Amino acid sequence: MAHMSSSWVWRRGRKLKRADHVHGWWWEAVLGDDEHGQWAAQLAQAPTFLRDGTVFRMADAVIRCYPRDEWWVATFYGSERGVTFVRPGGGVDERLNPNAIYVDMSTPPEWTEAGISFVDLTVDVVKRYDGTIAVLDEDEVDEEARKWATPAGQLAQARHSRARVEGFMTAGVGVFGVVAESWRDRFEGCR
């Protein structure tokens, strides 16, 4: 694993299912800000810790965009697609990540002294390495909303954002064009 550069500001990223329920967390370096939001990177092979005790590691660095006023968070994976899951009890599962881009529909990110967090609103939009764009978990939104007592306004925002993100991704505009790769290049050049 690459070393943690002292020139970056490191923080904890957290994906929540509601404000008091952490689904997963990781350490990431803050890369900077642009008109799309704040950009951060997680080192290749750095652990992501899930609530059930599973730890997974991506073979390549992960780049994230946290828009300031949008209801989504975008994750961009590198060309090395391997992911290793270590399950509670020691089971290991190695896979190839099918997604080049994974976008969680979420509450707008919240910046605090402890790091950054967002509440996952279940539905996701992905772009596969073969270029296919897909919507995931839309059939689970209502059930998950009942389970986590998600307010109706947040569900409406998630559905609206899903449609917008799918459109942006299909058109290849904004963060879904070449912007993320320029942040990856900047990160790779500083290691």
C-alpha positions as CSV (number, residue, x, y, z in Angstrom):
1,M,0.0,0.0,0.0
2,A,1.2,3.5,-0.8
3,H,2.2,5.7,2.2
4,M,0.0,8.5,3.5
5,S,1.4,11.7,2.3
6,S,1.9,14.4,4.9
7,S,1.0,17.0,2.3
8,W,-2.6,15.9,2.2
9,V,-5.4,16.5,4.8
10,W,-6.7,13.2,5.8
11,R,-10.3,12.6,7.1
12,R,-12.8,9.9,7.7
13,G,-15.5,9.3,5.1
14,R,-18.8,7.8,6.3
15,K,-21.7,6.3,4.5
16,L,-24.8,6.3,6.8
17,K,-28.2,4.6,6.5
18,R,-29.6,7.3,8.8
19,A,-27.9,10.0,10.8
20,D,-27.0,7.6,13.7
21,H,-26.3,4.4,11.7
22,V,-22.9,4.0,10.1
23,H,-23.0,1.6,7.1
24,G,-19.3,2.0,6.2
25,W,-16.3,4.2,6.7
26,W,-12.8,4.8,5.2
27,W,-9.9,7.2,5.4
28,E,-9.4,9.5,2.4
29,A,-7.2,12.4,1.3
30,V,-8.8,15.7,0.5
31,L,-7.6,16.7,-3.0
32,G,-9.3,20.0,-3.5
33,D,-12.4,21.8,-4.7
34,D,-13.8,22.8,-8.0
35,E,-17.2,23.9,-9.4
36,H,-18.5,20.3,-9.0
37,G,-17.7,20.0,-5.3
38,Q,-15.0,18.6,-3.1
39,W,-12.7,15.8,-4.4
40,A,-11.0,13.1,-2.2
41,A,-9.0,9.9,-2.8
42,Q,-8.7,6.7,-1.0
43,L,-5.5,4.9,-1.5
44,A,-5.3,1.6,-3.4
45,Q,-5.6,-1.4,-1.0
46,A,-6.8,1.0,1.8
47,P,-9.6,-0.7,3.9
48,T,-13.2,0.2,3.8
49,F,-14.9,-1.0,7.0
50,L,-18.6,-2.2,6.8
51,R,-21.0,-2.3,9.7
52,D,-21.3,-6.1,9.6
53,G,-17.5,-6.5,10.1
54,T,-16.6,-7.0,6.5
55,V,-13.5,-5.1,5.3
56,F,-12.9,-4.6,1.6
57,R,-10.0,-3.2,-0.4
58,M,-9.9,-2.0,-4.0
59,A,-6.9,-2.8,-6.1
60,D,-6.7,0.8,-7.4
61,A,-7.2,4.2,-5.8
62,V,-10.8,5.4,-5.5
63,I,-11.7,9.0,-6.3
64,R,-14.9,10.6,-4.9
65,C,-16.8,13.8,-5.7
66,Y,-18.8,15.3,-2.9
67,P,-21.1,18.0,-4.5
68,R,-21.9,20.8,-2.2
69,D,-25.7,21.1,-2.9
70,E,-26.6,17.9,-4.7
71,W,-28.3,14.7,-3.4
72,W,-25.6,12.3,-4.6
73,V,-22.0,11.2,-4.0
74,A,-20.0,9.9,-7.0
75,T,-17.2,7.2,-6.7
76,F,-14.8,6.7,-9.5
77,Y,-12.8,3.4,-9.7
78,G,-9.5,3.0,-11.5
79,S,-8.5,0.6,-14.3
80,E,-7.4,-2.1,-11.8
81,R,-10.8,-3.7,-11.1
82,G,-9.9,-6.2,-8.3
83,V,-11.7,-6.0,-4.9
84,T,-11.0,-8.2,-1.9
85,F,-13.6,-8.8,0.8
86,V,-12.5,-10.2,4.2
87,R,-15.6,-11.4,6.0
88,P,-16.1,-11.7,9.8
89,G,-14.6,-15.0,10.7
90,G,-11.9,-14.8,8.1
91,G,-13.5,-15.8,4.8
92,V,-11.9,-14.1,1.8
93,D,-13.8,-13.3,-1.4
94,E,-12.0,-11.8,-4.4
95,R,-13.9,-10.3,-7.3
96,L,-13.7,-8.0,-10.2
97,N,-15.6,-4.7,-9.7
98,P,-18.0,-4.3,-12.7
99,N,-18.5,-0.6,-12.1
100,A,-16.3,2.3,-13.4
101,I,-18.5,4.8,-11.7
102,Y,-20.9,4.3,-8.7
103,V,-23.2,7.1,-7.6
104,D,-25.1,6.9,-4.4
105,M,-28.2,8.9,-4.2
106,S,-27.9,10.5,-0.8
107,T,-28.5,13.5,1.4
108,P,-26.1,16.3,0.6
109,P,-22.7,15.6,2.2
110,E,-22.1,17.0,5.6
111,W,-18.6,18.3,6.6
112,T,-17.7,18.2,10.3
113,E,-14.5,18.2,12.4
114,A,-14.8,14.4,12.4
115,G,-14.8,14.2,8.6
116,I,-17.5,13.9,5.9
117,S,-20.7,11.9,5.9
118,F,-23.8,11.3,3.8
119,V,-27.0,9.3,4.3
120,D,-27.4,6.7,1.5
121,L,-31.0,6.8,0.1
122,T,-30.7,3.3,-1.5
123,V,-31.0,3.9,-5.2
124,D,-27.8,4.1,-7.2
125,V,-26.7,4.8,-10.7
126,V,-23.6,3.0,-12.1
127,K,-21.6,3.1,-15.3
128,R,-20.0,-0.3,-16.0
129,Y,-16.6,-0.7,-17.6
130,D,-18.3,-1.7,-20.8
131,G,-20.1,1.7,-20.9
132,T,-23.5,0.3,-19.8
133,I,-25.4,2.6,-17.5
134,A,-27.8,1.0,-15.0
135,V,-30.0,2.0,-12.1
136,L,-29.6,-0.2,-9.0
137,D,-31.9,-0.9,-6.1
138,E,-34.8,1.2,-7.3
139,D,-37.1,-1.6,-6.4
140,E,-35.8,-1.6,-2.8
141,V,-36.4,2.2,-2.1
142,D,-39.8,2.0,-0.5
143,E,-38.9,-1.0,1.7
144,E,-35.7,0.6,2.8
145,A,-37.5,3.9,3.4
146,R,-39.9,2.1,5.8
147,K,-37.0,0.3,7.5
148,W,-34.9,3.5,8.1
149,A,-37.9,5.9,8.5
150,T,-36.7,8.0,5.5
151,P,-38.7,11.2,5.2
152,A,-40.9,11.4,2.0
153,G,-39.0,14.6,0.9
154,Q,-35.7,12.7,0.9
155,L,-37.2,9.9,-1.2
156,A,-38.5,12.5,-3.7
157,Q,-35.0,14.1,-3.8
158,A,-33.4,10.7,-4.4
159,R,-35.7,9.9,-7.3
160,H,-35.2,13.3,-8.8
161,S,-31.4,13.1,-8.4
162,R,-31.4,9.6,-9.9
163,A,-33.0,10.9,-13.1
164,R,-30.6,13.9,-13.3
165,V,-27.5,11.7,-12.6
166,E,-28.5,9.1,-15.2
167,G,-28.9,11.9,-17.7
168,F,-25.5,13.5,-16.9
169,M,-23.8,10.1,-17.0
170,T,-25.4,9.2,-20.4
171,A,-24.4,12.6,-21.8
172,G,-20.9,12.4,-20.3
173,V,-21.1,15.9,-18.8
174,G,-19.9,17.5,-15.6
175,V,-18.1,15.1,-13.2
176,F,-19.1,12.2,-15.5
177,G,-16.9,13.5,-18.4
178,V,-13.1,13.8,-18.0
179,V,-13.1,15.8,-14.7
180,A,-12.7,12.8,-12.4
181,E,-9.7,11.6,-14.4
182,S,-8.0,14.9,-14.0
183,W,-8.3,14.6,-10.2
184,R,-7.0,11.0,-10.4
185,D,-4.0,12.2,-12.4
186,R,-3.4,14.9,-9.8
187,F,-3.6,12.4,-7.0
188,E,-1.4,9.8,-8.8
189,G,1.2,12.5,-9.6
190,C,1.6,13.4,-5.9
191,R,2.2,9.9,-4.5
